[in-house]
Amino acid sequence: MPINNKTIPSLSGLILFEASARLGTFTNAANELCVTPTAVAKQIKQLEAFLDTQLFYRKKTGLELTTEGNEYLVHVSQALNTLAEASTSLQKQGQPIPLNLEIGTCFSHFWLIPRLDDFRSRYPEVTLNISINNERNIAENAIAPYDVAFYYAPIDSVQKENYLLFDERMLLVCSPGFLEKRPDCRDLTTLWDQPLLGLRDAPEFWENWQSWAQRSGKTYRTPTNMMVMEDQIAVIQAALNDAGIALAWDWHIEQLLESEQLIALTPPLECYNNAFFLSCSDNANRKSAQRFIRWVMEQLKVSG
């Protein structure tokens, strides 16, 4: 007997309904499923309209299922469990699930690779295909060659399904060896005469020595001894090897500061214009992409 598809609501709505009922609030469901609370509330409202039935009482303390909602939850949970079990069974029999990541060198080097063993241990069925692109244009069309991309962009950039990872905080750092040779570098009035490390041909919207000086209330002048490099990894590596003072993003060097391989000369400075994001493309492998993004957000909560 054919299934009457017109009587079946959207699967995403059912998943959000189950999560909301189980977790007690739209916010908790949103956090678990890596969407916004507004999106959850909208989908639940659409599901209730489709069923012509109120599923929840919205209270200040959270959500409470109606009698009809309780009855519906039993069937929805059974159906979702059946689908999950069938999918898991097929995945065990089939090929690994590929996930195409397009990330920058800094995210790869400073953040992802040191934590990658944990992801692979938890999701051995997901095969990561990693490509490096430091110049991802987030305004490009949705048919993208990646499932999940990491990018640095203005904070007000509009992008569907993006997830803010790191606010932009910058500070000056050097190695203990450099500080020993040049203890006067702690006096920022001497900064522009110190050996400094910078980037060559960085995009215009990136923070740099001049914008850092302006935000810090320092008078900028052209440094007398600036060494420029191709990327931020080379800048940090040069700082580690006593070559000068680096302007660094705090999340790049968190572990280097903890291990005292680098010394902070200034506190982190909030910049507010830009931030670091993950984005899921419209043509992504949804299951593997959501697993990866959820894992990243969990890691941020643990380290944060």
KEBAMI-734781 format. One line per field, with one value per residue: residue in three letters; x, y, z of N, C-alpha, C, O in turn. Coordinates in steps of 0.05 Angstrom, whole numbers, plus 5000, padded with zeros to 4 digits. Example, Ala and Ser with C-alpha at 12.3 -4.5 7.8 and 13.67 -1.06 7.14 Angstrom:
BEGIN
code	ALA	SER
n.xx	5264	5257
n.yy	4886	4955
n.zz	5156	5142
ca.xx	5246	5273
ca.yy	4910	4979
ca.zz	5156	5143
c.xx	5264	5258
c.yy	4934	5001
c.zz	5156	5157
o.xx	5285	5268
o.yy	4934	5023
o.zz	5169	5161
//
This chain:
BEGIN
code	MET	PRO	ILE	ASN	ASN	LYS	THR	ILE	PRO	SER	LEU	SER	GLY	LEU	ILE	LEU	PHE	GLU	ALA	SER	ALA	ARG	LEU	GLY	THR	PHE	THR	ASN	ALA	ALA	ASN	GLU	LEU	CYS	VAL	THR	PRO	THR	ALA	VAL	ALA	LYS	GLN	ILE	LYS	GLN	LEU	GLU	ALA	PHE	LEU	ASP	THR	GLN	LEU	PHE	TYR	ARG	LYS	LYS	THR	GLY	LEU	GLU	LEU	THR	THR	GLU	GLY	ASN	GLU	TYR	LEU	VAL	HIS	VAL	SER	GLN	ALA	LEU	ASN	THR	LEU	ALA	GLU	ALA	SER	THR	SER	LEU	GLN	LYS	GLN	GLY	GLN	PRO	ILE	PRO	LEU	ASN	LEU	GLU	ILE	GLY	THR	CYS	PHE	SER	HIS	PHE	TRP	LEU	ILE	PRO	ARG	LEU	ASP	ASP	PHE	ARG	SER	ARG	TYR	PRO	GLU	VAL	THR	LEU	ASN	ILE	SER	ILE	ASN	ASN	GLU	ARG	ASN	ILE	ALA	GLU	ASN	ALA	ILE	ALA	PRO	TYR	ASP	VAL	ALA	PHE	TYR	TYR	ALA	PRO	ILE	ASP	SER	VAL	GLN	LYS	GLU	ASN	TYR	LEU	LEU	PHE	ASP	GLU	ARG	MET	LEU	LEU	VAL	CYS	SER	PRO	GLY	PHE	LEU	GLU	LYS	ARG	PRO	ASP	CYS	ARG	ASP	LEU	THR	THR	LEU	TRP	ASP	GLN	PRO	LEU	LEU	GLY	LEU	ARG	ASP	ALA	PRO	GLU	PHE	TRP	GLU	ASN	TRP	GLN	SER	TRP	ALA	GLN	ARG	SER	GLY	LYS	THR	TYR	ARG	THR	PRO	THR	ASN	MET	MET	VAL	MET	GLU	ASP	GLN	ILE	ALA	VAL	ILE	GLN	ALA	ALA	LEU	ASN	ASP	ALA	GLY	ILE	ALA	LEU	ALA	TRP	ASP	TRP	HIS	ILE	GLU	GLN	LEU	LEU	GLU	SER	GLU	GLN	LEU	ILE	ALA	LEU	THR	PRO	PRO	LEU	GLU	CYS	TYR	ASN	ASN	ALA	PHE	PHE	LEU	SER	CYS	SER	ASP	ASN	ALA	ASN	ARG	LYS	SER	ALA	GLN	ARG	PHE	ILE	ARG	TRP	VAL	MET	GLU	GLN	LEU	LYS	VAL	SER	GLY
n.xx	5017	5013	5049	5019	5045	5031	5012	5054	5098	5155	5220	5260	5230	5207	5252	5269	5225	5227	5276	5266	5225	5250	5293	5271	5271	5271	5319	5358	5350	5365	5420	5439	5430	5457	5433	5394	5355	5310	5301	5286	5239	5207	5203	5176	5128	5109	5103	5063	5022	5017	4998	4953	4949	4964	5026	5060	5059	5080	5120	5147	5185	5201	5186	5125	5095	5034	4975	4964	5013	5047	5028	5040	5095	5113	5104	5136	5187	5195	5194	5238	5279	5277	5291	5344	5369	5366	5396	5446	5458	5464	5507	5548	5554	5567	5607	5658	5638	5647	5677	5686	5731	5747	5796	5835	5906	5922	5879	5881	5934	5943	5896	5859	5889	5919	5876	5852	5855	5818	5768	5770	5772	5722	5688	5698	5677	5675	5708	5758	5770	5816	5828	5870	5855	5865	5837	5782	5722	5666	5621	5611	5575	5525	5537	5587	5656	5664	5643	5644	5670	5723	5731	5756	5727	5691	5651	5597	5584	5540	5517	5489	5475	5522	5573	5597	5663	5710	5718	5752	5812	5871	5942	6008	6066	6126	6186	6215	6270	6279	6259	6295	6342	6326	6302	6279	6237	6188	6173	6130	6137	6183	6169	6166	6218	6236	6252	6203	6150	6113	6058	6059	6024	5971	5898	5858	5820	5839	5865	5922	5990	5984	5928	5923	5953	5922	5875	5895	5908	5958	6010	6022	6081	6123	6155	6224	6250	6225	6204	6175	6128	6099	6054	6014	6030	6085	6100	6090	6124	6173	6174	6176	6228	6260	6261	6233	6180	6113	6049	5991	5934	5893	5873	5906	5954	5945	5960	6015	6026	6010	6047	6091	6124	6118	6114	6068	6064	6027	5958	5902	5869	5806	5777	5731	5713	5721	5716	5721	5696	5657	5627	5572	5561	5508	5505	5525	5547	5503	5499	5551	5574	5546	5560	5615	5614	5585	5620	5665	5642	5633	5685	5704	5673	5694	5749	5741
n.yy	4976	5043	5099	5155	5211	5263	5268	5267	5304	5350	5321	5348	5381	5343	5322	5367	5374	5328	5336	5384	5369	5330	5359	5404	5460	5508	5532	5496	5453	5477	5487	5435	5416	5451	5498	5559	5585	5613	5590	5538	5548	5568	5525	5488	5514	5513	5458	5448	5476	5447	5398	5417	5421	5436	5426	5439	5473	5538	5561	5605	5578	5540	5488	5451	5391	5382	5341	5317	5326	5294	5243	5243	5247	5197	5165	5193	5189	5134	5126	5157	5131	5082	5097	5116	5069	5037	5068	5068	5014	5008	5042	5015	4972	4996	5044	5088	5152	5210	5274	5337	5385	5453	5493	5544	5554	5568	5553	5498	5485	5508	5496	5453	5405	5391	5370	5331	5276	5262	5272	5234	5187	5187	5189	5146	5129	5172	5201	5247	5296	5342	5407	5464	5531	5596	5640	5639	5660	5681	5699	5671	5628	5579	5527	5495	5471	5446	5415	5435	5497	5538	5606	5673	5734	5797	5815	5826	5798	5766	5702	5641	5589	5594	5591	5622	5619	5642	5703	5764	5775	5807	5806	5825	5786	5752	5711	5678	5679	5723	5764	5763	5780	5830	5865	5915	5915	5909	5960	5997	6045	6040	6008	6013	6013	5963	5895	5873	5829	5813	5806	5793	5824	5819	5813	5873	5882	5855	5856	5893	5917	5973	5982	5957	5992	6038	6021	6011	6060	6079	6117	6108	6093	6082	6020	6010	5963	5915	5850	5813	5761	5704	5679	5670	5628	5624	5673	5665	5622	5646	5682	5646	5630	5671	5716	5764	5810	5789	5802	5774	5729	5711	5658	5629	5623	5604	5554	5558	5601	5581	5540	5571	5581	5625	5694	5740	5807	5845	5853	5815	5847	5869	5869	5871	5882	5838	5766	5694	5640	5579	5549	5516	5485	5489	5443	5404	5342	5326	5298	5282	5333	5361	5330	5341	5398	5401	5374	5409	5455	5434	5424	5477	5495	5464	5481	5534
n.zz	5000	4981	5011	5041	5028	5037	5087	5121	5160	5155	5161	5189	5222	5256	5281	5309	5342	5375	5401	5428	5462	5493	5516	5538	5527	5473	5464	5486	5452	5404	5414	5417	5365	5334	5311	5308	5365	5347	5297	5312	5342	5301	5266	5298	5305	5252	5247	5284	5259	5213	5233	5257	5311	5379	5407	5449	5513	5522	5570	5622	5650	5615	5566	5562	5547	5513	5521	5472	5449	5480	5466	5411	5413	5429	5384	5346	5368	5366	5310	5293	5320	5294	5241	5253	5271	5225	5189	5214	5211	5156	5147	5173	5140	5093	5055	5082	5109	5074	5087	5066	5081	5080	5099	5134	5139	5191	5225	5216	5234	5286	5315	5296	5281	5329	5359	5330	5335	5373	5348	5307	5336	5359	5315	5275	5227	5193	5141	5133	5086	5074	5052	5039	5042	5045	5028	5024	4995	5023	4999	4954	4908	4928	4911	4928	4933	4980	5043	5095	5113	5138	5156	5157	5169	5160	5217	5208	5163	5119	5120	5104	5151	5185	5235	5291	5313	5337	5369	5352	5381	5396	5410	5433	5428	5448	5448	5507	5502	5467	5499	5540	5515	5499	5542	5545	5511	5535	5546	5513	5487	5459	5418	5361	5345	5355	5334	5292	5271	5214	5165	5095	5042	5063	5066	5059	5100	5144	5210	5230	5244	5243	5250	5299	5331	5328	5354	5404	5423	5412	5381	5315	5277	5221	5227	5244	5237	5209	5195	5144	5128	5093	5116	5177	5208	5197	5219	5275	5283	5274	5317	5359	5353	5371	5338	5338	5355	5354	5326	5346	5341	5395	5401	5368	5397	5447	5473	5469	5501	5550	5557	5563	5520	5491	5509	5535	5518	5520	5543	5515	5461	5445	5381	5348	5294	5258	5253	5265	5230	5220	5164	5134	5073	5023	4993	5025	5055	5099	5148	5164	5164	5204	5248	5251	5259	5307	5341	5339	5364	5415	5432	5436	5479	5520	5521	5528
ca.xx	5000	5030	5048	5008	5066	5020	5006	5080	5111	5183	5236	5274	5211	5204	5276	5269	5204	5237	5297	5254	5210	5269	5311	5255	5270	5280	5348	5373	5348	5381	5448	5446	5429	5473	5416	5386	5329	5289	5295	5272	5212	5193	5196	5155	5103	5101	5094	5036	5003	5013	4982	4930	4949	4984	5043	5073	5052	5104	5120	5171	5205	5208	5165	5110	5080	5005	4967	4968	5042	5058	5021	5055	5124	5118	5106	5158	5212	5197	5200	5265	5297	5277	5308	5371	5380	5369	5418	5471	5463	5474	5534	5568	5558	5575	5632	5661	5624	5667	5671	5706	5737	5764	5804	5859	5930	5924	5860	5892	5959	5941	5872	5847	5907	5924	5852	5840	5853	5793	5746	5773	5765	5693	5673	5716	5664	5677	5734	5762	5786	5823	5843	5877	5848	5866	5824	5754	5704	5641	5599	5609	5549	5522	5548	5615	5671	5668	5620	5648	5693	5731	5740	5759	5711	5677	5632	5570	5580	5515	5522	5470	5487	5550	5577	5620	5681	5728	5719	5779	5828	5899	5961	6036	6080	6153	6197	6231	6297	6279	6255	6320	6361	6315	6282	6266	6213	6163	6166	6118	6146	6205	6159	6171	6246	6242	6247	6175	6143	6087	6048	6061	6001	5946	5875	5856	5803	5853	5878	5951	6003	5973	5902	5927	5962	5900	5857	5909	5914	5987	6017	6037	6100	6134	6176	6251	6261	6202	6208	6148	6127	6076	6030	6015	6046	6113	6104	6092	6149	6195	6173	6186	6257	6273	6266	6221	6154	6091	6021	5979	5907	5896	5868	5930	5977	5936	5976	6043	6028	6007	6072	6111	6142	6115	6107	6050	6073	6003	5934	5887	5853	5782	5777	5702	5706	5722	5714	5728	5671	5653	5603	5563	5550	5482	5507	5542	5539	5492	5503	5579	5580	5535	5577	5640	5609	5578	5645	5681	5630	5638	5713	5706	5662	5713	5773	5734
ca.yy	5000	5067	5117	5181	5230	5289	5268	5265	5330	5350	5306	5367	5389	5321	5320	5389	5369	5308	5348	5404	5355	5316	5378	5423	5487	5511	5539	5472	5438	5492	5482	5407	5411	5472	5518	5581	5581	5624	5570	5516	5557	5571	5498	5476	5528	5502	5430	5450	5485	5424	5378	5430	5412	5447	5405	5449	5498	5554	5573	5619	5558	5521	5476	5429	5377	5378	5312	5308	5327	5270	5220	5245	5243	5168	5155	5206	5177	5107	5129	5167	5110	5062	5108	5117	5042	5028	5083	5058	4988	5011	5054	4995	4955	5011	5058	5110	5177	5230	5301	5355	5409	5473	5508	5559	5541	5573	5536	5471	5482	5516	5487	5428	5381	5381	5358	5314	5248	5259	5270	5209	5166	5188	5185	5131	5125	5196	5205	5275	5305	5369	5424	5489	5555	5620	5662	5632	5682	5670	5709	5655	5614	5557	5502	5498	5446	5437	5411	5454	5515	5557	5631	5698	5753	5818	5804	5829	5783	5750	5675	5621	5567	5598	5587	5638	5604	5658	5732	5772	5787	5807	5815	5824	5765	5746	5688	5684	5686	5750	5782	5764	5796	5858	5869	5940	5912	5912	5988	5999	6069	6032	5986	6016	6009	5935	5877	5865	5808	5819	5791	5806	5823	5810	5828	5900	5882	5842	5872	5894	5934	6000	5982	5951	6016	6056	6010	6012	6087	6084	6132	6090	6102	6060	6007	6011	5936	5897	5827	5804	5733	5697	5671	5674	5606	5632	5694	5653	5606	5665	5692	5624	5627	5695	5734	5790	5812	5783	5810	5747	5724	5696	5629	5616	5619	5597	5533	5568	5618	5563	5526	5592	5583	5653	5712	5762	5834	5862	5837	5813	5871	5863	5885	5875	5884	5813	5742	5669	5625	5555	5550	5491	5492	5479	5417	5388	5317	5339	5283	5285	5361	5368	5317	5356	5424	5397	5367	5434	5472	5421	5429	5505	5498	5452	5497	5561
ca.zz	5000	4980	5034	5036	5036	5044	5116	5136	5162	5148	5180	5207	5243	5275	5297	5328	5362	5394	5417	5445	5483	5510	5530	5554	5517	5445	5465	5490	5427	5384	5420	5410	5337	5320	5297	5326	5378	5330	5276	5325	5348	5275	5255	5315	5298	5227	5252	5297	5239	5195	5247	5268	5339	5396	5418	5473	5527	5525	5597	5629	5660	5593	5550	5573	5526	5516	5520	5444	5444	5493	5449	5386	5418	5430	5356	5332	5379	5354	5281	5290	5328	5272	5220	5261	5271	5197	5177	5226	5200	5128	5148	5181	5117	5069	5053	5101	5102	5068	5095	5053	5096	5068	5122	5132	5151	5220	5238	5215	5249	5314	5330	5289	5282	5357	5370	5309	5343	5388	5329	5292	5354	5364	5290	5257	5201	5177	5128	5129	5063	5082	5033	5051	5027	5063	5016	5018	4991	5033	4983	4930	4907	4948	4901	4935	4932	5008	5060	5116	5108	5159	5144	5172	5154	5176	5235	5198	5139	5119	5109	5114	5166	5194	5264	5300	5330	5354	5367	5346	5402	5388	5431	5425	5441	5439	5462	5530	5494	5457	5522	5556	5500	5496	5563	5541	5493	5551	5545	5487	5474	5442	5401	5332	5341	5361	5312	5291	5252	5201	5142	5069	5025	5077	5057	5071	5124	5166	5230	5225	5264	5243	5262	5327	5345	5330	5374	5430	5430	5407	5357	5297	5258	5206	5242	5233	5234	5205	5177	5135	5119	5077	5132	5206	5220	5196	5239	5302	5284	5277	5345	5376	5349	5381	5315	5341	5368	5335	5332	5344	5351	5421	5398	5355	5414	5474	5485	5470	5525	5574	5560	5566	5497	5484	5531	5527	5525	5524	5546	5490	5453	5429	5356	5342	5265	5244	5269	5252	5227	5204	5147	5121	5046	5017	4981	5043	5067	5123	5172	5172	5169	5230	5268	5254	5271	5335	5355	5342	5385	5441	5439	5444	5506	5539	5523	5535
c.xx	5018	5027	5037	5027	5055	5013	5031	5093	5141	5199	5251	5256	5207	5228	5277	5248	5214	5258	5285	5239	5229	5286	5296	5254	5279	5310	5365	5373	5365	5411	5456	5448	5443	5456	5409	5359	5306	5281	5280	5243	5195	5184	5175	5128	5092	5090	5067	5015	4996	4994	4956	4926	4970	5000	5056	5057	5079	5102	5146	5193	5213	5183	5151	5093	5050	4999	4972	4998	5056	5053	5037	5084	5130	5122	5130	5184	5216	5206	5229	5285	5299	5294	5337	5384	5385	5393	5445	5478	5475	5502	5555	5574	5572	5603	5634	5647	5645	5658	5694	5708	5754	5772	5830	5882	5931	5904	5870	5915	5956	5918	5864	5865	5913	5900	5840	5837	5827	5769	5747	5766	5735	5677	5691	5704	5666	5705	5738	5780	5792	5838	5847	5870	5846	5850	5795	5737	5676	5617	5595	5583	5549	5533	5578	5629	5677	5642	5621	5673	5698	5740	5741	5745	5700	5654	5603	5565	5555	5522	5503	5486	5516	5550	5601	5637	5697	5723	5748	5792	5857	5917	5989	6050	6109	6163	6211	6259	6299	6277	6280	6341	6352	6294	6267	6241	6187	6154	6156	6125	6170	6196	6168	6201	6255	6239	6219	6171	6115	6081	6052	6034	5976	5922	5871	5840	5816	5864	5908	5964	5991	5946	5904	5935	5939	5880	5869	5914	5943	5991	6033	6057	6113	6157	6203	6262	6238	6209	6181	6150	6100	6051	6035	6030	6075	6119	6108	6117	6173	6197	6184	6217	6272	6277	6252	6194	6132	6065	6004	5950	5909	5892	5890	5950	5970	5954	6006	6047	6027	6033	6096	6132	6140	6107	6089	6061	6050	5979	5920	5870	5830	5781	5749	5695	5703	5719	5720	5703	5676	5627	5597	5551	5523	5483	5523	5530	5529	5500	5532	5586	5570	5551	5602	5635	5602	5602	5662	5669	5633	5666	5717	5695	5681	5738	5767	5727
c.yy	5025	5085	5144	5203	5257	5291	5267	5293	5328	5335	5325	5377	5368	5318	5343	5386	5349	5320	5368	5391	5342	5336	5400	5452	5487	5517	5514	5455	5451	5486	5454	5403	5433	5489	5540	5574	5591	5603	5547	5524	5559	5544	5484	5488	5517	5473	5430	5458	5462	5403	5390	5422	5426	5425	5413	5472	5513	5568	5587	5600	5538	5511	5453	5417	5377	5348	5301	5307	5302	5245	5220	5239	5213	5157	5167	5193	5149	5108	5138	5146	5088	5071	5108	5090	5032	5042	5073	5031	4990	5023	5034	4977	4970	5024	5079	5135	5198	5258	5319	5381	5428	5493	5524	5545	5545	5555	5507	5467	5486	5503	5459	5404	5372	5366	5336	5285	5243	5256	5243	5185	5164	5181	5170	5127	5149	5199	5234	5280	5335	5383	5451	5512	5578	5643	5655	5656	5672	5680	5692	5639	5589	5530	5504	5471	5435	5430	5431	5471	5532	5583	5653	5720	5775	5806	5806	5815	5766	5724	5656	5598	5571	5597	5603	5621	5622	5688	5740	5788	5785	5817	5812	5803	5763	5721	5696	5692	5714	5770	5785	5781	5826	5863	5896	5938	5913	5941	5994	6026	6063	6013	5989	6014	5980	5919	5867	5845	5814	5802	5807	5802	5811	5825	5854	5900	5868	5863	5871	5912	5962	6001	5975	5976	6035	6047	6012	6040	6094	6100	6114	6106	6078	6047	6009	5984	5916	5874	5816	5776	5728	5691	5673	5652	5613	5655	5683	5636	5623	5676	5671	5621	5654	5717	5761	5788	5807	5794	5785	5747	5706	5666	5614	5607	5611	5576	5541	5586	5601	5548	5544	5591	5611	5668	5734	5788	5853	5843	5835	5838	5863	5882	5890	5876	5857	5790	5718	5651	5597	5559	5523	5497	5479	5450	5398	5361	5324	5324	5286	5314	5369	5354	5333	5383	5421	5390	5392	5451	5460	5426	5458	5509	5487	5470	5525	5564
c.zz	5000	5004	5025	5045	5045	5074	5133	5137	5155	5170	5199	5229	5264	5293	5318	5349	5383	5412	5437	5468	5503	5527	5545	5545	5487	5445	5468	5465	5405	5389	5412	5380	5320	5301	5317	5340	5362	5308	5288	5330	5322	5264	5272	5310	5272	5230	5265	5278	5220	5207	5257	5297	5355	5410	5445	5486	5531	5552	5602	5637	5638	5579	5566	5551	5533	5516	5492	5438	5456	5476	5423	5390	5419	5402	5341	5342	5367	5325	5277	5298	5306	5249	5227	5261	5243	5184	5188	5215	5172	5128	5155	5158	5094	5072	5075	5091	5098	5078	5083	5069	5080	5091	5117	5146	5181	5235	5239	5234	5279	5329	5322	5293	5310	5370	5353	5318	5358	5369	5315	5310	5358	5339	5270	5229	5183	5167	5122	5104	5067	5060	5046	5032	5046	5052	5008	5017	5000	5017	4958	4931	4924	4938	4904	4935	4960	5021	5082	5110	5133	5145	5164	5157	5172	5192	5225	5172	5140	5105	5121	5128	5172	5225	5273	5319	5349	5348	5362	5369	5395	5410	5419	5441	5431	5455	5488	5523	5483	5480	5538	5542	5499	5517	5560	5523	5509	5551	5516	5473	5455	5420	5372	5325	5346	5335	5313	5268	5240	5177	5117	5054	5038	5066	5072	5097	5147	5185	5224	5246	5265	5256	5292	5343	5349	5352	5402	5439	5428	5382	5339	5281	5244	5222	5228	5227	5232	5186	5170	5124	5105	5093	5161	5220	5220	5215	5267	5304	5288	5305	5364	5375	5354	5359	5319	5356	5347	5345	5326	5353	5375	5418	5384	5376	5443	5487	5487	5494	5550	5579	5563	5544	5485	5509	5521	5536	5530	5530	5519	5485	5436	5405	5344	5312	5252	5264	5252	5253	5215	5188	5134	5094	5042	5006	4999	5048	5095	5148	5182	5178	5197	5253	5273	5268	5301	5352	5360	5364	5413	5450	5448	5472	5526	5543	5533	5564
o.xx	5035	5005	5044	5026	5069	5009	5029	5098	5151	5192	5253	5264	5205	5225	5285	5252	5210	5257	5294	5240	5224	5292	5308	5237	5294	5324	5385	5393	5379	5426	5478	5465	5441	5463	5417	5343	5284	5257	5261	5225	5171	5162	5157	5108	5067	5071	5050	4992	4973	4977	4938	4904	4993	4988	5061	5044	5098	5085	5166	5217	5231	5162	5164	5078	5042	5017	4983	5007	5074	5070	5047	5097	5152	5141	5144	5202	5238	5223	5243	5306	5321	5310	5354	5407	5405	5408	5464	5502	5493	5519	5577	5596	5585	5619	5613	5644	5660	5634	5717	5689	5774	5754	5844	5878	5939	5911	5867	5915	5964	5919	5861	5858	5913	5904	5820	5818	5816	5752	5726	5756	5724	5655	5698	5718	5659	5724	5722	5802	5774	5858	5831	5877	5828	5848	5786	5736	5664	5595	5576	5570	5570	5539	5593	5616	5693	5621	5600	5694	5679	5754	5728	5751	5700	5640	5586	5545	5550	5531	5501	5507	5533	5530	5623	5627	5697	5723	5766	5783	5866	5909	5994	6046	6115	6148	6219	6271	6318	6290	6287	6355	6369	6270	6246	6226	6166	6131	6172	6119	6176	6212	6177	6208	6278	6226	6211	6186	6097	6098	6049	6023	5961	5926	5879	5846	5805	5873	5919	5950	5989	5941	5889	5925	5936	5871	5854	5924	5952	5976	6055	6053	6113	6176	6205	6282	6233	6219	6165	6170	6082	6028	6058	6042	6089	6141	6126	6130	6192	6219	6199	6229	6293	6295	6259	6187	6133	6060	6003	5943	5925	5906	5893	5962	5987	5963	6019	6068	6042	6041	6119	6155	6159	6094	6095	6067	6054	5980	5924	5858	5833	5784	5745	5672	5685	5720	5724	5691	5696	5608	5616	5532	5516	5464	5533	5506	5545	5506	5537	5602	5584	5554	5610	5650	5611	5605	5673	5684	5636	5671	5733	5707	5684	5746	5784	5721
o.yy	5027	5087	5154	5211	5271	5313	5267	5304	5306	5337	5319	5381	5374	5313	5338	5394	5354	5315	5369	5400	5342	5329	5414	5467	5469	5509	5512	5443	5437	5482	5450	5388	5433	5495	5539	5560	5579	5600	5536	5509	5553	5541	5471	5474	5514	5466	5414	5448	5458	5392	5375	5418	5429	5408	5396	5487	5501	5585	5581	5605	5522	5523	5439	5431	5373	5332	5279	5290	5291	5229	5199	5227	5205	5142	5153	5188	5142	5092	5127	5143	5078	5056	5102	5086	5019	5029	5069	5025	4975	5015	5035	4966	4957	5016	5088	5139	5205	5264	5315	5396	5419	5508	5518	5527	5526	5544	5493	5448	5470	5500	5442	5385	5348	5352	5323	5272	5221	5238	5230	5165	5142	5170	5182	5122	5147	5201	5246	5269	5352	5373	5460	5512	5580	5664	5664	5672	5656	5671	5697	5637	5579	5513	5513	5450	5416	5439	5444	5460	5539	5582	5652	5723	5773	5789	5790	5820	5753	5723	5654	5590	5554	5602	5597	5611	5617	5697	5724	5810	5763	5833	5799	5801	5772	5712	5719	5710	5729	5791	5806	5796	5844	5865	5899	5958	5917	5947	5996	6029	6079	6003	5969	6014	5973	5927	5854	5844	5820	5785	5832	5780	5796	5848	5856	5915	5869	5884	5850	5922	5973	6019	5985	5981	6048	6063	6015	6044	6113	6096	6105	6128	6056	6060	6009	5982	5901	5880	5810	5768	5744	5697	5677	5656	5608	5655	5691	5637	5616	5679	5677	5612	5659	5734	5780	5767	5818	5795	5776	5763	5687	5651	5590	5586	5612	5580	5533	5586	5606	5544	5535	5600	5620	5657	5746	5791	5874	5820	5852	5848	5850	5906	5911	5870	5853	5794	5720	5648	5592	5571	5510	5514	5460	5435	5377	5357	5328	5336	5292	5319	5383	5366	5337	5390	5437	5400	5396	5462	5475	5432	5463	5524	5498	5474	5539	5586
o.zz	5017	5016	5005	5069	5061	5085	5158	5115	5151	5193	5223	5252	5288	5317	5341	5372	5407	5436	5460	5491	5527	5550	5561	5555	5479	5426	5455	5457	5390	5370	5401	5371	5295	5278	5340	5329	5362	5302	5275	5323	5323	5255	5261	5309	5269	5217	5257	5279	5212	5194	5266	5306	5345	5423	5462	5472	5541	5556	5589	5633	5643	5579	5581	5538	5556	5510	5489	5423	5443	5472	5414	5373	5409	5397	5327	5326	5360	5317	5260	5286	5301	5238	5211	5252	5237	5169	5173	5210	5165	5112	5145	5156	5078	5088	5085	5067	5116	5078	5091	5070	5068	5100	5098	5162	5196	5256	5259	5249	5295	5354	5340	5306	5315	5389	5360	5309	5356	5373	5312	5300	5361	5340	5249	5210	5159	5183	5106	5103	5065	5050	5062	5009	5062	5065	4987	5036	4985	5022	4942	4952	4933	4954	4887	4937	4963	5012	5089	5104	5148	5125	5185	5133	5197	5183	5233	5158	5161	5082	5146	5119	5167	5238	5263	5339	5373	5325	5367	5375	5389	5427	5399	5466	5409	5473	5490	5536	5489	5480	5549	5555	5498	5511	5571	5521	5497	5556	5498	5449	5437	5404	5360	5301	5343	5316	5332	5249	5255	5169	5116	5054	5026	5057	5095	5115	5169	5177	5216	5264	5287	5272	5308	5365	5370	5368	5422	5462	5441	5362	5346	5272	5256	5229	5203	5212	5251	5164	5188	5112	5105	5084	5170	5241	5239	5227	5281	5325	5302	5317	5382	5394	5342	5362	5304	5367	5325	5369	5303	5371	5375	5431	5387	5373	5460	5510	5505	5506	5569	5602	5566	5547	5472	5527	5500	5560	5542	5523	5501	5504	5415	5407	5332	5305	5235	5288	5228	5274	5202	5198	5125	5093	5056	5010	4989	5046	5113	5169	5205	5196	5212	5274	5296	5286	5317	5374	5382	5381	5432	5474	5467	5488	5548	5566	5544	5574
//
